[in-house]
């Protein structure tokens, strides 16, 4: 008998319409098609339930979970109606510092390039990628200062409000923690990392009025963005499961505090399904 496997998908945003500068992000139509495909071919479970069933080896065939990182408002405004229409469940990992009018540094970089960079969309995308690589691993305060110096234009509020978290919960969705400020944990002193993880958990629990037991590591590459020390911190704070960005599928022997996830980049349905099935062959 084949060992049961769990696929966990990562999303960040769902756009109202395609954006040539952000081609990897699905618009509502593409997201709807992907959800229809998942509903047809997979058994979609809440992440907390899937983790329990993974541990006691009662996971159903073709089990999968849907997750969103960061806390963008379009998760509640655009993704939630699609999920509800298909009767699907998702877990939303929120970086609490950016609720209620905050803005993440990468969005300021994108806004800066959109306003000031010349050239084709491909050239602008290359400029965005170059700047994201340049800033990502700077110390947190230095990164914030470097991005602020770009004087990025401020447009619509991109991140969720607290009441949208409540709406997700009322719709039966799960809320997980994603630190407070979304730092690269490995790039900061341990005490600061521990405090940021704890602050994010506490802020979300104040909104949800319930324990937050699921966690996603910012950026999520083990050994690069976080280390074993951070895994131990997460466990000590009472998180029951945590997810990385290591590609692959989880199995009963997986580390429940470092579960792998799959990013669905493909734009057409056959390749999306093929890549997802392929990822299940890689047990982590």
Secondary structure, 3 states (H helix, E strand, C coil): CCCCCEEEEEECCCECCCCCCCCCCCEHHHHHHHHHHHHHHCEECCHHHHHHHHHCCCCCCCEEEEEEEECEHHHHHHHHHHHHHHCCCCEEEECHHHCCCCCCHHHHHHHHHHHHCCCCHHHHHHHHHHHHHHHHCCCHHHHHHHHHCCCCCCCCCCECCHHHHHHHHHCCCEEEECCCCCCCHHHCCHHHHHHHHHHHHHHHHHHHCCCCCEEECCCCCECCCECHHHHHHHHHCCCCEEECCCCCEECCCCCCCCECCEECCCCCHHHHHHHHHHHCCCEC
